[in-house]
Amino acid sequence: MKQEQQDLQGEERQQRDRAKQEQAKGDSLYWCIYNLDQKNPKTQTDFEHLPPEQLVSDIWQKEERILAILAEIKDVLKAKPARGDEP
């Protein structure tokens, strides 16, 4: 009986060791995919940091374009008769 118990304990240890090894294999596959410490290989190159003067100039040009488009929309709306005024 004692020998059988020792055999079973030895078999249990072997199974636990095998399970630990399999877990380590699985972890090595999983964590290399989801390791957030590594740099993303599919990332695009970093964007260029522009000087503040150029940023302000670009924003100003875009704002002027937006205002021009809004003025065009306003002119179109003024030229179009109101729904109640249609014949």
N, CA, C and O atoms as a CHARMM CRD file, in Angstrom:
* protein
*
  348
    1    1 MET  N      0.81800  -1.18400   0.00000 PROA 1      0.00000
    2    1 MET  CA     0.00000   0.00000   0.00000 PROA 1      0.00000
    3    1 MET  C      0.87200   1.26200   0.00000 PROA 1      0.00000
    4    1 MET  O      0.61100   2.21500  -0.73300 PROA 1      0.00000
    5    2 LYS  N      1.90100   1.24200   0.83000 PROA 2      0.00000
    6    2 LYS  CA     2.78700   2.39100   0.91900 PROA 2      0.00000
    7    2 LYS  C      3.52500   2.61300  -0.40700 PROA 2      0.00000
    8    2 LYS  O      3.71500   3.74800  -0.84200 PROA 2      0.00000
    9    3 GLN  N      3.92800   1.53000  -1.02500 PROA 3      0.00000
   10    3 GLN  CA     4.61900   1.62400  -2.31200 PROA 3      0.00000
   11    3 GLN  C      3.69000   2.21700  -3.37300 PROA 3      0.00000
   12    3 GLN  O      4.10700   3.03900  -4.19000 PROA 3      0.00000
   13    4 GLU  N      2.43800   1.79300  -3.34900 PROA 4      0.00000
   14    4 GLU  CA     1.45300   2.31200  -4.31800 PROA 4      0.00000
   15    4 GLU  C      1.23600   3.81900  -4.12300 PROA 4      0.00000
   16    4 GLU  O      1.11500   4.58100  -5.08200 PROA 4      0.00000
   17    5 GLN  N      1.19200   4.21900  -2.84700 PROA 5      0.00000
   18    5 GLN  CA     1.02400   5.64500  -2.53600 PROA 5      0.00000
   19    5 GLN  C      2.22800   6.44100  -3.03800 PROA 5      0.00000
   20    5 GLN  O      2.05500   7.51800  -3.60800 PROA 5      0.00000
   21    6 GLN  N      3.42600   5.93800  -2.83900 PROA 6      0.00000
   22    6 GLN  CA     4.63600   6.60900  -3.30500 PROA 6      0.00000
   23    6 GLN  C      4.65900   6.68600  -4.83600 PROA 6      0.00000
   24    6 GLN  O      5.05700   7.70000  -5.40900 PROA 6      0.00000
   25    7 ASP  N      4.22800   5.60300  -5.48700 PROA 7      0.00000
   26    7 ASP  CA     4.17000   5.59800  -6.94500 PROA 7      0.00000
   27    7 ASP  C      3.19400   6.66000  -7.45400 PROA 7      0.00000
   28    7 ASP  O      3.48200   7.38300  -8.40800 PROA 7      0.00000
   29    8 LEU  N      2.05000   6.73600  -6.80400 PROA 8      0.00000
   30    8 LEU  CA     1.04500   7.73200  -7.20200 PROA 8      0.00000
   31    8 LEU  C      1.54800   9.16000  -6.96300 PROA 8      0.00000
   32    8 LEU  O      1.30000  10.05300  -7.77200 PROA 8      0.00000
   33    9 GLN  N      2.24400   9.36500  -5.86200 PROA 9      0.00000
   34    9 GLN  CA     2.80400  10.69400  -5.58700 PROA 9      0.00000
   35    9 GLN  C      3.86700  11.05900  -6.61500 PROA 9      0.00000
   36    9 GLN  O      3.93900  12.20400  -7.06000 PROA 9      0.00000
   37   10 GLY  N      4.69000  10.09000  -6.99000 PROA 10     0.00000
   38   10 GLY  CA     5.70300  10.32800  -8.01400 PROA 10     0.00000
   39   10 GLY  C      5.06000  10.64400  -9.36200 PROA 10     0.00000
   40   10 GLY  O      5.51700  11.53300 -10.08000 PROA 10     0.00000
   41   11 GLU  N      4.00600   9.91700  -9.69800 PROA 11     0.00000
   42   11 GLU  CA     3.28100  10.18300 -10.94300 PROA 11     0.00000
   43   11 GLU  C      2.63200  11.57800 -10.91400 PROA 11     0.00000
   44   11 GLU  O      2.61000  12.29200 -11.91600 PROA 11     0.00000
   45   12 GLU  N      2.10900  11.93900  -9.74200 PROA 12     0.00000
   46   12 GLU  CA     1.49900  13.26600  -9.59700 PROA 12     0.00000
   47   12 GLU  C      2.54500  14.36400  -9.80200 PROA 12     0.00000
   48   12 GLU  O      2.27600  15.35800 -10.47500 PROA 12     0.00000
   49   13 ARG  N      3.73700  14.18700  -9.22300 PROA 13     0.00000
   50   13 ARG  CA     4.81100  15.16500  -9.40400 PROA 13     0.00000
   51   13 ARG  C      5.19300  15.30500 -10.87400 PROA 13     0.00000
   52   13 ARG  O      5.40900  16.41300 -11.36500 PROA 13     0.00000
   53   14 GLN  N      5.27400  14.16700 -11.57500 PROA 14     0.00000
   54   14 GLN  CA     5.61400  14.19900 -12.99200 PROA 14     0.00000
   55   14 GLN  C      4.54500  14.95000 -13.78800 PROA 14     0.00000
   56   14 GLN  O      4.86100  15.74400 -14.67500 PROA 14     0.00000
   57   15 GLN  N      3.28700  14.69200 -13.46400 PROA 15     0.00000
   58   15 GLN  CA     2.21000  15.38800 -14.16300 PROA 15     0.00000
   59   15 GLN  C      2.22900  16.88700 -13.86800 PROA 15     0.00000
   60   15 GLN  O      2.00200  17.69800 -14.76600 PROA 15     0.00000
   61   16 ARG  N      2.49500  17.25400 -12.63900 PROA 16     0.00000
   62   16 ARG  CA     2.59000  18.67700 -12.28800 PROA 16     0.00000
   63   16 ARG  C      3.75200  19.35200 -13.02700 PROA 16     0.00000
   64   16 ARG  O      3.61600  20.46500 -13.53500 PROA 16     0.00000
   65   17 ASP  N      4.90100  18.65500 -13.07800 PROA 17     0.00000
   66   17 ASP  CA     6.05900  19.20200 -13.80600 PROA 17     0.00000
   67   17 ASP  C      5.73200  19.35300 -15.29000 PROA 17     0.00000
   68   17 ASP  O      6.07000  20.36600 -15.90200 PROA 17     0.00000
   69   18 ARG  N      5.08200  18.35600 -15.86400 PROA 18     0.00000
   70   18 ARG  CA     4.69700  18.41100 -17.27400 PROA 18     0.00000
   71   18 ARG  C      3.71800  19.56900 -17.50700 PROA 18     0.00000
   72   18 ARG  O      3.81700  20.28600 -18.50300 PROA 18     0.00000
   73   19 ALA  N      2.77600  19.73900 -16.57900 PROA 19     0.00000
   74   19 ALA  CA     1.81000  20.83800 -16.70700 PROA 19     0.00000
   75   19 ALA  C      2.51800  22.19000 -16.62600 PROA 19     0.00000
   76   19 ALA  O      2.17200  23.11200 -17.36300 PROA 19     0.00000
   77   20 LYS  N      3.50200  22.31600 -15.73900 PROA 20     0.00000
   78   20 LYS  CA     4.26200  23.56500 -15.63400 PROA 20     0.00000
   79   20 LYS  C      5.02400  23.85000 -16.93000 PROA 20     0.00000
   80   20 LYS  O      5.07900  24.99100 -17.39000 PROA 20     0.00000
   81   21 GLN  N      5.60800  22.80400 -17.51100 PROA 21     0.00000
   82   21 GLN  CA     6.34100  22.97300 -18.76900 PROA 21     0.00000
   83   21 GLN  C      5.40000  23.40100 -19.89300 PROA 21     0.00000
   84   21 GLN  O      5.72300  24.29200 -20.67900 PROA 21     0.00000
   85   22 GLU  N      4.24400  22.76600 -19.96200 PROA 22     0.00000
   86   22 GLU  CA     3.26800  23.12700 -20.99800 PROA 22     0.00000
   87   22 GLU  C      2.75400  24.54700 -20.79000 PROA 22     0.00000
   88   22 GLU  O      2.54800  25.28900 -21.75100 PROA 22     0.00000
   89   23 GLN  N      2.55000  24.91600 -19.53500 PROA 23     0.00000
   90   23 GLN  CA     2.10700  26.27900 -19.22900 PROA 23     0.00000
   91   23 GLN  C      3.16800  27.28500 -19.65800 PROA 23     0.00000
   92   23 GLN  O      2.84300  28.33800 -20.20700 PROA 23     0.00000
   93   24 ALA  N      4.42700  26.96700 -19.41100 PROA 24     0.00000
   94   24 ALA  CA     5.51400  27.86000 -19.81100 PROA 24     0.00000
   95   24 ALA  C      5.56700  28.00100 -21.33200 PROA 24     0.00000
   96   24 ALA  O      5.80900  29.09500 -21.84200 PROA 24     0.00000
   97   25 LYS  N      5.34000  26.89700 -22.06400 PROA 25     0.00000
   98   25 LYS  CA     5.30500  26.96700 -23.52500 PROA 25     0.00000
   99   25 LYS  C      4.16400  27.86700 -23.99600 PROA 25     0.00000
  100   25 LYS  O      4.34100  28.71400 -24.87100 PROA 25     0.00000
  101   26 GLY  N      3.00400  27.66700 -23.40200 PROA 26     0.00000
  102   26 GLY  CA     1.85000  28.48700 -23.77700 PROA 26     0.00000
  103   26 GLY  C      2.07200  29.94600 -23.45000 PROA 26     0.00000
  104   26 GLY  O      1.73900  30.82100 -24.25000 PROA 26     0.00000
  105   27 ASP  N      2.63200  30.22000 -22.28100 PROA 27     0.00000
  106   27 ASP  CA     2.91700  31.60300 -21.89700 PROA 27     0.00000
  107   27 ASP  C      3.89300  32.26200 -22.85500 PROA 27     0.00000
  108   27 ASP  O      3.74700  33.43800 -23.18700 PROA 27     0.00000
  109   28 SER  N      4.88800  31.50600 -23.29900 PROA 28     0.00000
  110   28 SER  CA     5.87300  32.09500 -24.20500 PROA 28     0.00000
  111   28 SER  C      5.22500  32.45900 -25.53900 PROA 28     0.00000
  112   28 SER  O      5.63300  33.43300 -26.17200 PROA 28     0.00000
  113   29 LEU  N      4.23000  31.70200 -25.97500 PROA 29     0.00000
  114   29 LEU  CA     3.50500  32.04000 -27.20300 PROA 29     0.00000
  115   29 LEU  C      2.57100  33.22500 -26.98300 PROA 29     0.00000
  116   29 LEU  O      2.49000  34.12000 -27.82400 PROA 29     0.00000
  117   30 TYR  N      1.87800  33.22800 -25.87000 PROA 30     0.00000
  118   30 TYR  CA     0.87500  34.26100 -25.58900 PROA 30     0.00000
  119   30 TYR  C      1.51500  35.61000 -25.29700 PROA 30     0.00000
  120   30 TYR  O      1.13700  36.62000 -25.89000 PROA 30     0.00000
  121   31 TRP  N      2.47500  35.63100 -24.39000 PROA 31     0.00000
  122   31 TRP  CA     3.00600  36.90300 -23.91800 PROA 31     0.00000
  123   31 TRP  C      3.85300  37.61900 -24.95700 PROA 31     0.00000
  124   31 TRP  O      3.97700  38.84200 -24.90400 PROA 31     0.00000
  125   32 CYS  N      4.43600  36.89300 -25.89900 PROA 32     0.00000
  126   32 CYS  CA     5.19900  37.60200 -26.93000 PROA 32     0.00000
  127   32 CYS  C      4.24300  38.35800 -27.85700 PROA 32     0.00000
  128   32 CYS  O      4.63800  39.35500 -28.46200 PROA 32     0.00000
  129   33 ILE  N      3.00700  37.90600 -27.97600 PROA 33     0.00000
  130   33 ILE  CA     2.01300  38.60000 -28.79900 PROA 33     0.00000
  131   33 ILE  C      1.47800  39.82300 -28.05900 PROA 33     0.00000
  132   33 ILE  O      1.30000  40.88000 -28.66500 PROA 33     0.00000
  133   34 TYR  N      1.22400  39.69600 -26.78100 PROA 34     0.00000
  134   34 TYR  CA     0.56700  40.73700 -26.01000 PROA 34     0.00000
  135   34 TYR  C      1.49300  41.50500 -25.07900 PROA 34     0.00000
  136   34 TYR  O      1.02400  42.17800 -24.16100 PROA 34     0.00000
  137   35 ASN  N      2.77400  41.41800 -25.29400 PROA 35     0.00000
  138   35 ASN  CA     3.71900  42.14900 -24.45700 PROA 35     0.00000
  139   35 ASN  C      3.69200  43.62100 -24.85100 PROA 35     0.00000
  140   35 ASN  O      4.16400  43.99000 -25.92600 PROA 35     0.00000
  141   36 LEU  N      3.14300  44.45200 -23.98500 PROA 36     0.00000
  142   36 LEU  CA     3.00100  45.87600 -24.29300 PROA 36     0.00000
  143   36 LEU  C      4.28700  46.65300 -24.06500 PROA 36     0.00000
  144   36 LEU  O      4.35100  47.84600 -24.36100 PROA 36     0.00000
  145   37 ASP  N      5.30600  45.99400 -23.54300 PROA 37     0.00000
  146   37 ASP  CA     6.58900  46.65800 -23.35700 PROA 37     0.00000
  147   37 ASP  C      7.36500  46.75900 -24.66300 PROA 37     0.00000
  148   37 ASP  O      8.25400  47.60000 -24.79400 PROA 37     0.00000
  149   38 GLN  N      7.03500  45.91300 -25.62600 PROA 38     0.00000
  150   38 GLN  CA     7.75500  45.91200 -26.89100 PROA 38     0.00000
  151   38 GLN  C      7.17300  46.97200 -27.81900 PROA 38     0.00000
  152   38 GLN  O      5.98200  47.27700 -27.76000 PROA 38     0.00000
  153   39 LYS  N      8.01600  47.52300 -28.66800 PROA 39     0.00000
  154   39 LYS  CA     7.58200  48.52900 -29.62800 PROA 39     0.00000
  155   39 LYS  C      6.76700  47.85800 -30.73100 PROA 39     0.00000
  156   39 LYS  O      7.09000  46.75000 -31.16000 PROA 39     0.00000
  157   40 ASN  N      5.72500  48.52100 -31.18100 PROA 40     0.00000
  158   40 ASN  CA     4.85200  47.99200 -32.21600 PROA 40     0.00000
  159   40 ASN  C      5.58400  47.99100 -33.55300 PROA 40     0.00000
  160   40 ASN  O      5.96700  49.05600 -34.03700 PROA 40     0.00000
  161   41 PRO  N      5.78700  46.82700 -34.16200 PROA 41     0.00000
  162   41 PRO  CA     6.50700  46.79300 -35.44300 PROA 41     0.00000
  163   41 PRO  C      5.68100  47.33600 -36.59800 PROA 41     0.00000
  164   41 PRO  O      6.24600  47.67700 -37.63800 PROA 41     0.00000
  165   42 LYS  N      4.36400  47.42800 -36.45300 PROA 42     0.00000
  166   42 LYS  CA     3.49100  47.89600 -37.52900 PROA 42     0.00000
  167   42 LYS  C      3.18800  49.38800 -37.44400 PROA 42     0.00000
  168   42 LYS  O      2.42000  49.92200 -38.24400 PROA 42     0.00000
  169   43 THR  N      3.78700  50.04400 -36.48300 PROA 43     0.00000
  170   43 THR  CA     3.50400  51.46200 -36.30300 PROA 43     0.00000
  171   43 THR  C      4.10200  52.28600 -37.43900 PROA 43     0.00000
  172   43 THR  O      5.11700  51.91600 -38.02900 PROA 43     0.00000
  173   44 GLN  N      3.46000  53.39700 -37.72900 PROA 44     0.00000
  174   44 GLN  CA     3.98900  54.28500 -38.74900 PROA 44     0.00000
  175   44 GLN  C      5.11200  55.11900 -38.13000 PROA 44     0.00000
  176   44 GLN  O      5.27300  55.18000 -36.91100 PROA 44     0.00000
  177   45 THR  N      5.86800  55.74700 -38.99900 PROA 45     0.00000
  178   45 THR  CA     6.95000  56.58200 -38.48700 PROA 45     0.00000
  179   45 THR  C      6.35700  57.74900 -37.71400 PROA 45     0.00000
  180   45 THR  O      5.24200  58.19500 -37.98700 PROA 45     0.00000
  181   46 ASP  N      7.10400  58.22300 -36.77000 PROA 46     0.00000
  182   46 ASP  CA     6.63500  59.33200 -35.93700 PROA 46     0.00000
  183   46 ASP  C      6.35900  60.55600 -36.79600 PROA 46     0.00000
  184   46 ASP  O      7.02700  60.79500 -37.80200 PROA 46     0.00000
  185   47 PHE  N      5.36400  61.32200 -36.37800 PROA 47     0.00000
  186   47 PHE  CA     5.04800  62.52700 -37.12200 PROA 47     0.00000
  187   47 PHE  C      6.05700  63.61700 -36.79500 PROA 47     0.00000
  188   47 PHE  O      6.74200  63.57700 -35.77300 PROA 47     0.00000
  189   48 GLU  N      6.12600  64.57000 -37.67600 PROA 48     0.00000
  190   48 GLU  CA     7.10100  65.64300 -37.53000 PROA 48     0.00000
  191   48 GLU  C      6.53500  66.72500 -36.61400 PROA 48     0.00000
  192   48 GLU  O      5.38300  67.13400 -36.76500 PROA 48     0.00000
  193   49 HSD  N      7.33000  67.17600 -35.68700 PROA 49     0.00000
  194   49 HSD  CA     6.93000  68.26500 -34.81100 PROA 49     0.00000
  195   49 HSD  C      7.27600  69.58400 -35.50700 PROA 49     0.00000
  196   49 HSD  O      8.43900  69.89600 -35.76400 PROA 49     0.00000
  197   50 LEU  N      6.22000  70.33900 -35.79800 PROA 50     0.00000
  198   50 LEU  CA     6.41300  71.60700 -36.49200 PROA 50     0.00000
  199   50 LEU  C      6.64500  72.72800 -35.48400 PROA 50     0.00000
  200   50 LEU  O      6.22100  72.63700 -34.33200 PROA 50     0.00000
  201   51 PRO  N      7.31600  73.77600 -35.92400 PROA 51     0.00000
  202   51 PRO  CA     7.49500  74.91500 -35.02500 PROA 51     0.00000
  203   51 PRO  C      6.14900  75.59900 -34.76600 PROA 51     0.00000
  204   51 PRO  O      5.26300  75.56000 -35.61900 PROA 51     0.00000
  205   52 PRO  N      5.99400  76.21400 -33.61300 PROA 52     0.00000
  206   52 PRO  CA     4.71800  76.84300 -33.26000 PROA 52     0.00000
  207   52 PRO  C      4.24200  77.87300 -34.29300 PROA 52     0.00000
  208   52 PRO  O      3.04300  77.98100 -34.54900 PROA 52     0.00000
  209   53 GLU  N      5.17100  78.62500 -34.88500 PROA 53     0.00000
  210   53 GLU  CA     4.78300  79.64100 -35.86500 PROA 53     0.00000
  211   53 GLU  C      4.10200  78.99100 -37.07200 PROA 53     0.00000
  212   53 GLU  O      3.10900  79.50400 -37.58700 PROA 53     0.00000
  213   54 GLN  N      4.64500  77.86400 -37.51100 PROA 54     0.00000
  214   54 GLN  CA     4.06300  77.17500 -38.66200 PROA 54     0.00000
  215   54 GLN  C      2.70800  76.56900 -38.30300 PROA 54     0.00000
  216   54 GLN  O      1.78400  76.57700 -39.11500 PROA 54     0.00000
  217   55 LEU  N      2.59700  76.04900 -37.09500 PROA 55     0.00000
  218   55 LEU  CA     1.31500  75.50300 -36.65400 PROA 55     0.00000
  219   55 LEU  C      0.23500  76.58500 -36.65700 PROA 55     0.00000
  220   55 LEU  O     -0.87600  76.36200 -37.13800 PROA 55     0.00000
  221   56 VAL  N      0.56900  77.74900 -36.11900 PROA 56     0.00000
  222   56 VAL  CA    -0.39300  78.85400 -36.08100 PROA 56     0.00000
  223   56 VAL  C     -0.76000  79.27800 -37.49500 PROA 56     0.00000
  224   56 VAL  O     -1.92700  79.54700 -37.77900 PROA 56     0.00000
  225   57 SER  N      0.21100  79.33900 -38.36700 PROA 57     0.00000
  226   57 SER  CA    -0.03900  79.72100 -39.75600 PROA 57     0.00000
  227   57 SER  C     -0.96100  78.71600 -40.43800 PROA 57     0.00000
  228   57 SER  O     -1.89500  79.11000 -41.13500 PROA 57     0.00000
  229   58 ASP  N     -0.71200  77.43500 -40.24600 PROA 58     0.00000
  230   58 ASP  CA    -1.55700  76.40200 -40.84100 PROA 58     0.00000
  231   58 ASP  C     -2.98400  76.47200 -40.30400 PROA 58     0.00000
  232   58 ASP  O     -3.94800  76.36600 -41.06200 PROA 58     0.00000
  233   59 ILE  N     -3.10600  76.64900 -39.00800 PROA 59     0.00000
  234   59 ILE  CA    -4.43800  76.75700 -38.40100 PROA 59     0.00000
  235   59 ILE  C     -5.16200  77.97700 -38.94500 PROA 59     0.00000
  236   59 ILE  O     -6.35200  77.90900 -39.25200 PROA 59     0.00000
  237   60 TRP  N     -4.46200  79.07800 -39.06500 PROA 60     0.00000
  238   60 TRP  CA    -5.06200  80.31100 -39.57500 PROA 60     0.00000
  239   60 TRP  C     -5.55700  80.12400 -41.01800 PROA 60     0.00000
  240   60 TRP  O     -6.65200  80.57000 -41.36100 PROA 60     0.00000
  241   61 GLN  N     -4.76000  79.47200 -41.85000 PROA 61     0.00000
  242   61 GLN  CA    -5.16800  79.21900 -43.23700 PROA 61     0.00000
  243   61 GLN  C     -6.40700  78.33000 -43.29400 PROA 61     0.00000
  244   61 GLN  O     -7.31300  78.57100 -44.09200 PROA 61     0.00000
  245   62 LYS  N     -6.44500  77.33300 -42.47200 PROA 62     0.00000
  246   62 LYS  CA    -7.61400  76.45500 -42.44400 PROA 62     0.00000
  247   62 LYS  C     -8.84600  77.20400 -41.94900 PROA 62     0.00000
  248   62 LYS  O     -9.94400  77.00800 -42.46900 PROA 62     0.00000
  249   63 GLU  N     -8.67000  78.03700 -40.97300 PROA 63     0.00000
  250   63 GLU  CA    -9.78000  78.84100 -40.44800 PROA 63     0.00000
  251   63 GLU  C    -10.31500  79.77700 -41.52700 PROA 63     0.00000
  252   63 GLU  O    -11.52800  79.94100 -41.65900 PROA 63     0.00000
  253   64 GLU  N     -9.42300  80.38900 -42.29800 PROA 64     0.00000
  254   64 GLU  CA    -9.85900  81.26800 -43.39100 PROA 64     0.00000
  255   64 GLU  C    -10.62900  80.47400 -44.44200 PROA 64     0.00000
  256   64 GLU  O    -11.62400  80.96400 -44.97700 PROA 64     0.00000
  257   65 ARG  N    -10.18600  79.26700 -44.73900 PROA 65     0.00000
  258   65 ARG  CA   -10.89400  78.42400 -45.70700 PROA 65     0.00000
  259   65 ARG  C    -12.27900  78.05800 -45.18900 PROA 65     0.00000
  260   65 ARG  O    -13.24700  78.05400 -45.95000 PROA 65     0.00000
  261   66 ILE  N    -12.37700  77.75600 -43.91600 PROA 66     0.00000
  262   66 ILE  CA   -13.67600  77.43500 -43.30300 PROA 66     0.00000
  263   66 ILE  C    -14.61200  78.62100 -43.40500 PROA 66     0.00000
  264   66 ILE  O    -15.78400  78.46500 -43.74500 PROA 66     0.00000
  265   67 LEU  N    -14.09400  79.81500 -43.10900 PROA 67     0.00000
  266   67 LEU  CA   -14.92600  81.02000 -43.18700 PROA 67     0.00000
  267   67 LEU  C    -15.38100  81.28200 -44.62400 PROA 67     0.00000
  268   67 LEU  O    -16.51100  81.72000 -44.83900 PROA 67     0.00000
  269   68 ALA  N    -14.53000  81.02200 -45.59400 PROA 68     0.00000
  270   68 ALA  CA   -14.90400  81.20500 -46.99400 PROA 68     0.00000
  271   68 ALA  C    -16.01900  80.23300 -47.38100 PROA 68     0.00000
  272   68 ALA  O    -16.96200  80.61600 -48.07300 PROA 68     0.00000
  273   69 ILE  N    -15.91500  78.98900 -46.94100 PROA 69     0.00000
  274   69 ILE  CA   -16.95300  77.99600 -47.23700 PROA 69     0.00000
  275   69 ILE  C    -18.26500  78.39700 -46.57300 PROA 69     0.00000
  276   69 ILE  O    -19.33000  78.27900 -47.18000 PROA 69     0.00000
  277   70 LEU  N    -18.19400  78.86600 -45.34200 PROA 70     0.00000
  278   70 LEU  CA   -19.40900  79.31000 -44.64700 PROA 70     0.00000
  279   70 LEU  C    -20.05000  80.50000 -45.36500 PROA 70     0.00000
  280   70 LEU  O    -21.27500  80.59200 -45.44400 PROA 70     0.00000
  281   71 ALA  N    -19.23600  81.39800 -45.88000 PROA 71     0.00000
  282   71 ALA  CA   -19.76700  82.54000 -46.63600 PROA 71     0.00000
  283   71 ALA  C    -20.46200  82.05700 -47.90500 PROA 71     0.00000
  284   71 ALA  O    -21.52200  82.57000 -48.26300 PROA 71     0.00000
  285   72 GLU  N    -19.87400  81.07500 -48.58700 PROA 72     0.00000
  286   72 GLU  CA   -20.50600  80.50400 -49.78100 PROA 72     0.00000
  287   72 GLU  C    -21.84800  79.87700 -49.43300 PROA 72     0.00000
  288   72 GLU  O    -22.82700  80.07000 -50.15400 PROA 72     0.00000
  289   73 ILE  N    -21.90300  79.13700 -48.34900 PROA 73     0.00000
  290   73 ILE  CA   -23.15600  78.51100 -47.91100 PROA 73     0.00000
  291   73 ILE  C    -24.19700  79.57600 -47.60500 PROA 73     0.00000
  292   73 ILE  O    -25.36200  79.44000 -47.97600 PROA 73     0.00000
  293   74 LYS  N    -23.77400  80.63400 -46.92900 PROA 74     0.00000
  294   74 LYS  CA   -24.69700  81.72600 -46.58500 PROA 74     0.00000
  295   74 LYS  C    -25.25100  82.36700 -47.85400 PROA 74     0.00000
  296   74 LYS  O    -26.44600  82.65500 -47.92500 PROA 74     0.00000
  297   75 ASP  N    -24.39600  82.59700 -48.86300 PROA 75     0.00000
  298   75 ASP  CA   -24.84900  83.19200 -50.13200 PROA 75     0.00000
  299   75 ASP  C    -25.83900  82.27100 -50.83900 PROA 75     0.00000
  300   75 ASP  O    -26.83600  82.73700 -51.39000 PROA 75     0.00000
  301   76 VAL  N    -25.57000  80.97400 -50.82700 PROA 76     0.00000
  302   76 VAL  CA   -26.48600  80.02100 -51.46300 PROA 76     0.00000
  303   76 VAL  C    -27.83600  80.03300 -50.75900 PROA 76     0.00000
  304   76 VAL  O    -28.88100  80.00100 -51.40800 PROA 76     0.00000
  305   77 LEU  N    -27.81200  80.07800 -49.44900 PROA 77     0.00000
  306   77 LEU  CA   -29.06400  80.09500 -48.69000 PROA 77     0.00000
  307   77 LEU  C    -29.84300  81.39000 -48.92400 PROA 77     0.00000
  308   77 LEU  O    -31.07300  81.36300 -48.95200 PROA 77     0.00000
  309   78 LYS  N    -29.16500  82.50800 -49.08900 PROA 78     0.00000
  310   78 LYS  CA   -29.84200  83.77600 -49.37200 PROA 78     0.00000
  311   78 LYS  C    -30.47400  83.75500 -50.76000 PROA 78     0.00000
  312   78 LYS  O    -31.56300  84.29200 -50.95900 PROA 78     0.00000
  313   79 ALA  N    -29.79000  83.13500 -51.71600 PROA 79     0.00000
  314   79 ALA  CA   -30.28200  83.09500 -53.09100 PROA 79     0.00000
  315   79 ALA  C    -31.44400  82.12000 -53.24400 PROA 79     0.00000
  316   79 ALA  O    -32.27400  82.30400 -54.13400 PROA 79     0.00000
  317   80 LYS  N    -31.52900  81.11900 -52.43000 PROA 80     0.00000
  318   80 LYS  CA   -32.57400  80.11300 -52.51600 PROA 80     0.00000
  319   80 LYS  C    -33.84000  80.66000 -51.86200 PROA 80     0.00000
  320   80 LYS  O    -33.78000  81.18500 -50.75000 PROA 80     0.00000
  321   81 PRO  N    -35.00500  80.54300 -52.54800 PROA 81     0.00000
  322   81 PRO  CA   -36.24200  81.04600 -51.93200 PROA 81     0.00000
  323   81 PRO  C    -36.63200  80.18600 -50.73900 PROA 81     0.00000
  324   81 PRO  O    -36.35000  78.98800 -50.69900 PROA 81     0.00000
  325   82 ALA  N    -37.27300  80.80600 -49.78400 PROA 82     0.00000
  326   82 ALA  CA   -37.74800  80.07100 -48.59700 PROA 82     0.00000
  327   82 ALA  C    -38.82200  79.10200 -49.02100 PROA 82     0.00000
  328   82 ALA  O    -39.44800  79.30800 -50.06100 PROA 82     0.00000
  329   83 ARG  N    -39.05700  78.07500 -48.27500 PROA 83     0.00000
  330   83 ARG  CA   -40.04200  77.04600 -48.63200 PROA 83     0.00000
  331   83 ARG  C    -41.45300  77.60400 -48.70300 PROA 83     0.00000
  332   83 ARG  O    -42.24900  77.15300 -49.52600 PROA 83     0.00000
  333   84 GLY  N    -41.77100  78.54900 -47.88200 PROA 84     0.00000
  334   84 GLY  CA   -43.10300  79.13800 -47.88300 PROA 84     0.00000
  335   84 GLY  C    -43.30000  80.09000 -49.04600 PROA 84     0.00000
  336   84 GLY  O    -44.44000  80.39600 -49.39400 PROA 84     0.00000
  337   85 ASP  N    -42.20100  80.58100 -49.67300 PROA 85     0.00000
  338   85 ASP  CA   -42.28200  81.54900 -50.75200 PROA 85     0.00000
  339   85 ASP  C    -42.39100  80.88100 -52.11700 PROA 85     0.00000
  340   85 ASP  O    -42.56800  81.58300 -53.11300 PROA 85     0.00000
  341   86 GLU  N    -42.29300  79.57200 -52.20700 PROA 86     0.00000
  342   86 GLU  CA   -42.32000  78.89100 -53.48900 PROA 86     0.00000
  343   86 GLU  C    -43.72300  78.98400 -54.10200 PROA 86     0.00000
  344   86 GLU  O    -44.71700  78.96100 -53.37700 PROA 86     0.00000
  345   87 PRO  N    -43.80700  79.09200 -55.47300 PROA 87     0.00000
  346   87 PRO  CA   -45.13100  79.18900 -56.11200 PROA 87     0.00000
  347   87 PRO  C    -45.93100  77.93500 -56.06000 PROA 87     0.00000
  348   87 PRO  O    -47.05400  77.89800 -56.56200 PROA 87     0.00000
